[in-house]
Amino acid sequence: MNEETAVGPSVRQIPEGDNRERLVCPDCGFIAYENPKVVVGAVVVWQEKILLCRRAINPRIGYWTIPAGYMEEHETSLAGARRETWEEAGAKFEPRGILAVYSIPRISQVQIIYLADLVNANINAGPESQEVDLFEWPEIPWRELAFPSVKWALNHYYEVRDLSVFDARSNPPGQLGQMHDEPLD
């Protein structure tokens, strides 16, 4: 077989020993698995104020979020959360622990969110943020949050804010990350 005849994974079928349809190469049998993307981020706190970033990129440009983004290959989840916080807010943090793990099946995401403390109050908007700010709880722009999971993470932070040890949270009951009034499947 040469490059001109190679097709690659181009046939949808259920591979032997599997129970889901996958893209399979008809020539060599290679299976192209399509798996969820992992998002990592943090609820980052400075003296009871929460770091939020106003998005400068799609989706949801102009809306507020916690520092978060896709995990890179060969990166730990904590390293990814630290990188995203640095890229989006020019900030460094010390982790307290994993605050939550969320499943967003409609977009095939798993989100790992840390609870962390800022090292200092120096924050600067990175290229993916229009602005960054530290918000006291009553000042959070709840109607301008970018995604349902941002609201979940902030509420989960509020539940554990005074605890030194806490269990990781997950999606609120019945919530799968649908936007606004989007129906559940």
PyMOL commands that set and color helices and strands:
alter all, ss='L'
color gray80, all
select helices_A, chain A and resi 77-89+105-107+137-139+142-144+148-160
alter helices_A, ss='H'
color red, helices_A
select strands_A, chain A and resi 11-13+22-24+31-32+37-46+49-55+64-65+68-70+93-104+109-118+129-135
alter strands_A, ss='S'
color yellow, strands_A
deselect
rebuild
show_as cartoon
